[in-house]
Each structure stands twice: as structure tokens, then as C-alpha cells.
Amino acid sequence: MKIISIIVPIYNVEQYLSRCLDSIISQTYTNLEIILVDDGSTDDSWSICKKYAKIDKRIVLIKQENKGVSSARNEGIRIATGEYIAFVDSDDYIDNDMYEILYNLMNENNNIDLAICETVKDNIKSKSDISILNRNETLKALFNMKSFRGYIFNKLFRKSIIEKNNLTFNKDIYICEDLLFCFNYVLNIRNAIYSMEQKYFYIERDDSAIHRSFNVKNLTVLNAYELMLENSKNNVDTNLLNMMKANYVRHCMQISKKIVCSNINDNRHYLKSLKYSANKYKKNFLLARNMPLKYKLGYVVMAFNVDLLKKL
């Protein structure tokens, strides 16, 4: 059994942390290195980390000044000794056999560089279907809203690929930094394997970054897409480029809605810029087959009266 290094960035999650750590230390796959990176917490999170480190010798503790989740993940990658790398968000938790399943998927099949499971979704039953995807198919799934997406936490990575290609999380990207990392990783794989079993419990908190009112950091999602589009010029097919451009427009709309719902007039000058940015790829967006109708309707609303986005 080879070591899986699980990296857990932590910041002020005292009410969720024990549940998260309990789910990790009770994994049926036991050859783990559990790297807890406290990113300058001001609550009782660090004390909880130290308590668990006394209980389980597989736990490695790191404490740093508050630098953000990307910095915390990068520090975890830097010290990881495992052949495989995984990530768990400290307010989520995992099924007790998640890493046994992902490890077996990776090693019982040839030429697999990425193993993926599903997150738990309300009212949707878990399936045992397994698919092997080539590099291009995997890239498309990262941007398909009906597939496993570009989340970092439902995947098992090879450390050798991360090291060989000097892959890190971009500390200047605050939204979709995980998608950017996954995209750059998948550009360098042979194949991925995907199980539809739901093994990761993702908790949507009202105070999470994706739910907060508008912040200038929201705009960095567009920077993430611009970096991916730049890296895609000679690496992906036209269909994938169109899919990426369509999602770029979707994010323009979502940010616009945040601005409108925040009712902050000082920020409304961003709306004009967002409408201009979205207009670059409007054809790709409106023709995208995998884009739900509600988003296409939202684009039409944004084009003519952005204030109506509040009602969508």
C-alpha cells in the first residue's frame, strides 16, 4: 500500500473540524499522511488540530499566517511524502472507504493518472458506474455542469505529475482556483477513471466565498478562465474551447447578479465591464448544448436590463 497524502487547509472552522477529521482518520485505507495546514485561524481550530495529532501519529501539523487557501494547499504539497495527493476541505467530510475506492480504481487499471468519485447530492442515488476517460474527455467533464466538474476534493492525484509540471495553486485566484489546478493537471495525464459512487460530503455554508455578496476577488474567476484559455490554444479541441468560453460568460452573469443583489452603487461600474467581457463569447454561450436554459435566459436579461437578474 502506497502513501496517500491528504491535505486539509483550515481557517476558523472549529464547529466543523472534528467531523471532518473523524472521517479522515477512520478511512479503511490506512496508509495515510494527513497534513493539517492552519491558515492563521483565530478560533479554536488549532487546538482541535493538536488534540487529533496526539491521537493519530499520521497527522502532520503546519501553522502559518493567514495567506489564503491556495497558499495552505501549496504548503501541504511542498511537504507531502505520499505517492498520491488528495485534498479535503475542513468543513466537509468523506465516506469511510473513499480513498480505498479511489486507490483501487487508480491501481487496478492501466495508465490511470487521476481517480474521481462523486459528491453527495440531495435526492440523487449513488451509482456504481465506472468510466475510463481520455485526456480530452476528462477536460470536457471539468466544465460540464452535469458531470464531476473541476472540484479539487473528489479526486486523487499522482504527486509525480504535480512535481514534474511544477503545478501549484495560483495565490492570486480566489474563485475557481481549484478548477485552474485541475485543468493544468489534466493537460498532463494519460487517462482518468470516474466512479459515480457518491463519497464526498460537500457542505454549502452561507458564509462560504461562493455565497458572499460581491467582492472584487469574485472577478478573479475570469482571470482563471483567461489563463486556461491561453493554455488551451494548442492543447484542446474546438468543442472544449467553446465550452470554456460559455462558462466564462456564465460567471460574468453570476458576478453581475451578486453586484445587483448587493445594492452597492459604488460597485455598479463593474457591470459595464462584465457585460463587455461576456459579449466576447456570447455566441459560444448561446449555442452551448450543455448550458441550462435558465442561464441563457439570464444572459438575455443581462444584455438588456441587468437589474432583472435579481429576480432570476
C-alpha positions in Angstrom: 0.0 0.0 0.0 1.4 3.3 -1.1 1.0 6.5 0.9 -1.8 9.0 0.2 -1.1 12.5 1.4 -4.3 14.2 2.4 -4.0 18.0 2.6 -6.6 19.8 4.7 -6.4 23.7 4.7 -8.0 25.1 7.9 -9.3 28.5 8.7 -11.8 29.2 11.5 -13.8 26.0 11.2 -14.0 24.9 14.8 -17.6 23.8 14.6 -17.0 21.5 11.6 -13.4 20.4 12.0 -13.9 17.3 14.3 -16.4 15.8 12.0 -14.0 16.3 9.1 -11.0 14.8 10.9 -13.0 11.9 12.3 -14.0 10.9 8.7 -10.3 11.0 7.6 -8.7 9.1 10.4 -11.4 6.3 10.1 -10.6 5.6 6.5 -10.5 1.9 5.5 -7.3 2.8 3.5 -4.9 3.3 6.4 -1.6 4.2 4.8 -2.3 8.0 5.0 -0.3 11.1 5.7 -2.8 13.7 7.0 -1.4 17.2 6.6 -3.3 19.8 8.5 -2.4 23.4 7.5 -3.9 26.0 9.8 -4.0 29.2 7.9 -4.0 31.7 10.8 -7.2 30.6 12.5 -8.4 32.9 15.3 -10.9 30.4 16.8 -10.2 27.0 18.5 -9.3 25.2 15.2 -5.6 24.9 16.1 -6.3 23.4 19.5 -8.5 20.8 17.8 -5.7 20.0 15.3 -3.2 19.5 18.2 -5.7 17.2 20.0 -6.1 15.0 17.0 -2.3 14.9 16.4 -1.9 13.4 19.8 -4.5 10.7 18.9 -3.2 9.8 15.4 0.5 9.7 14.6 -0.3 10.0 10.8 -1.2 13.7 11.3 1.3 16.4 10.4 0.7 19.9 11.7 1.6 23.1 9.9 0.6 26.6 11.2 1.1 29.7 9.1 0.0 33.3 9.0 -3.3 33.9 7.1 -2.4 33.7 3.4 -5.4 32.0 1.9 -6.5 28.5 0.9 -4.2 28.3 -2.1 -1.1 29.1 0.0 -2.2 26.5 2.5 -2.6 23.8 -0.2 0.7 24.7 -1.7 2.4 24.3 1.6 0.8 20.9 2.0 2.0 19.8 -1.4 5.5 21.1 -0.6 6.0 18.8 2.4 3.8 15.8 1.2 5.7 12.5 1.1 3.0 10.3 -0.5 2.9 9.0 -4.0 -0.6 10.3 -4.2 -2.1 13.6 -3.2 -5.7 14.3 -2.1 -7.5 17.4 -0.7 -10.3 17.7 1.8 -12.0 21.0 2.8 -12.1 21.3 6.6 -15.8 22.0 6.7 -16.7 18.9 4.7 -16.3 15.2 5.4 -15.9 11.9 3.5 -17.2 8.4 3.4 -15.0 5.9 5.3 -14.0 4.0 2.2 -13.5 6.9 -0.2 -9.7 6.6 -0.5 -9.8 2.8 -0.7 -12.1 3.1 -3.7 -10.0 5.8 -5.4 -6.7 4.0 -4.7 -8.1 0.7 -6.2 -9.5 2.5 -9.2 -6.1 4.1 -9.9 -4.1 0.9 -9.5 -6.4 -1.9 -10.9 -6.4 -0.2 -14.3 -3.6 0.7 -16.7 -2.4 4.2 -17.5 -4.6 6.0 -15.0 -3.3 9.3 -13.6 -6.5 10.6 -11.9 -9.2 8.9 -10.0 -12.5 10.6 -9.4 -15.7 10.0 -7.3 -18.9 11.9 -7.0 -20.0 14.3 -4.3 -23.2 13.5 -2.3 -26.2 15.2 -3.9 -29.6 15.6 -2.5 -32.3 13.2 -3.7 -29.9 11.5 -6.2 -28.9 7.9 -5.6 -25.3 6.9 -5.9 -24.5 4.7 -8.9 -21.7 2.2 -9.3 -21.0 3.0 -12.9 -17.3 3.4 -13.8 -15.9 5.1 -16.8 -12.3 5.5 -18.2 -11.8 8.8 -19.8 -9.0 10.0 -22.1 -7.4 13.4 -21.5 -9.8 15.3 -23.7 -12.9 13.7 -22.3 -11.7 14.5 -18.8 -11.1 18.1 -19.7 -14.6 18.5 -21.0 -16.1 16.9 -17.8 -14.3 19.6 -15.8 -16.6 22.3 -17.4 -19.7 20.2 -17.8 -22.2 21.2 -15.1 -23.8 17.8 -15.3 -20.5 15.9 -14.7 -17.9 15.8 -11.9 -16.7 19.3 -12.5 -13.3 20.9 -11.6 -13.6 20.4 -7.9 -10.3 19.6 -6.1 -11.8 17.5 -3.3 -13.3 14.5 -5.1 -10.1 13.4 -6.8 -6.9 11.5 -6.2 -3.8 12.9 -8.0 -0.3 11.5 -8.7 2.3 13.5 -6.9 4.8 12.8 -9.7 2.7 14.7 -12.3 2.3 17.6 -9.9 6.1 17.8 -9.3 7.1 17.2 -12.9 5.0 20.0 -14.2 5.6 22.4 -11.2 1.8 22.6 -10.5 0.7 24.8 -7.7 -2.5 26.8 -6.8 -2.4 30.3 -8.1 -2.5 32.6 -5.0 -3.9 35.5 -7.0 -7.1 33.5 -7.9 -9.8 33.3 -5.2 -12.7 31.7 -7.1 -12.2 28.6 -9.3 -8.6 28.2 -8.2 -9.3 24.5 -7.8 -10.6 24.3 -11.4 -7.5 26.0 -12.7 -5.3 23.5 -10.8 -7.3 20.5 -12.1 -7.2 21.9 -15.7 -3.5 22.2 -15.7 -3.1 18.8 -14.1 -5.4 17.1 -16.6 -3.4 18.6 -19.5 -0.6 16.3 -18.4 -2.4 13.0 -17.9 -2.9 9.9 -19.9 -6.4 8.8 -18.7 -8.7 9.3 -15.8 -11.1 6.9 -14.1 -14.5 8.1 -12.8 -16.8 6.4 -10.4 -20.3 7.7 -9.9 -20.4 6.5 -6.3 -21.0 9.4 -4.0 -18.3 9.5 -1.4 -17.5 13.2 -0.6 -19.9 15.2 1.5 -19.7 18.8 0.4 -21.3 21.3 2.8 -22.6 24.5 1.4 -22.2 27.2 4.0 -24.0 30.5 3.8 -20.7 32.3 4.7 -18.6 30.5 2.1 -16.8 32.5 -0.6 -19.3 31.4 -3.3 -22.3 32.7 -1.3 -21.0 36.0 0.0 -22.1 39.3 -1.5 -19.9 40.9 -4.2 -16.2 41.3 -3.6 -13.6 42.4 -6.1 -12.0 39.0 -5.5 -15.0 37.5 -7.4 -13.6 38.9 -10.6 -10.5 36.6 -10.3 -12.6 33.7 -11.7 -12.4 35.5 -15.0 -8.6 35.6 -14.7 -8.7 31.9 -14.1 -10.6 31.3 -17.3 -8.3 33.6 -19.2 -5.3 31.6 -18.0 -7.0 28.4 -19.1 -8.0 29.7 -22.5 -4.4 30.9 -23.0 -3.0 27.5 -22.1 -5.6 25.8 -24.4 -4.6 27.3 -27.7 -2.6 24.4 -28.9 -3.8 21.7 -26.5 -7.6 21.2 -26.8 -10.2 20.8 -29.5 -12.7 23.4 -30.6 -15.6 21.9 -28.7 -13.8 22.2 -25.4 -12.8 25.8 -26.2 -16.4 26.6 -26.8 -17.4 25.0 -23.6 -14.9 27.0 -21.6 -16.0 30.3 -23.3 -19.6 29.5 -22.5 -18.7 29.0 -18.8 -16.8 32.3 -18.9 -20.0 34.1 -19.8 -21.9 32.2 -17.1 -19.5 33.5 -14.5 -19.9 37.0 -15.8 -23.6 36.7 -15.2 -23.3 35.3 -11.8 -20.9 38.1 -10.7 -23.3 40.7 -12.2 -26.1 39.2 -10.2 -24.0 39.5 -7.0 -23.4 43.2 -7.7 -27.1 43.9 -8.4 -28.2 42.0 -5.3 -25.7 43.8 -3.1 -27.3 47.1 -4.0 -23.9 48.9 -3.7 -23.8 51.7 -6.3 -20.1 52.1 -6.0 -19.6 48.6 -7.5 -22.0 49.0 -10.4 -19.3 50.3 -12.7 -18.1 46.7 -12.9 -21.4 45.8 -14.6 -20.4 47.6 -17.8 -17.1 45.8 -17.9 -18.7 42.4 -17.2 -21.3 43.0 -20.0 -18.4 43.8 -22.4 -16.4 40.7 -21.3 -19.5 38.4 -21.7 -20.2 39.8 -25.1 -16.8 38.4 -26.4 -18.1 34.9 -26.2 -21.9 35.4 -26.4 -22.2 33.1 -29.5 -20.3 30.3 -27.7 -22.6 30.7 -24.7 -26.0 30.8 -26.5 -25.1 27.8 -28.7 -23.7 25.7 -25.9 -25.6 22.4 -25.6 -24.8 21.7 -22.0 -25.7 25.2 -20.7 -29.1 25.1 -18.9 -31.8 27.3 -20.4 -32.1 29.5 -17.2 -28.5 30.7 -17.8 -29.2 31.6 -21.4 -32.3 33.5 -20.3 -30.1 35.2 -17.7 -27.7 36.4 -20.4 -30.6 37.9 -22.4 -31.7 39.7 -19.2 -28.2 41.0 -18.5 -27.8 42.2 -22.1 -31.0 44.4 -21.9 -31.7 45.1 -18.2 -29.2 43.8 -15.7 -31.4 44.7 -12.7 -33.7 41.9 -13.7 -31.0 39.4 -12.8 -32.0 39.9 -9.2 -35.3 38.1 -9.9 -33.6 35.0 -11.5 
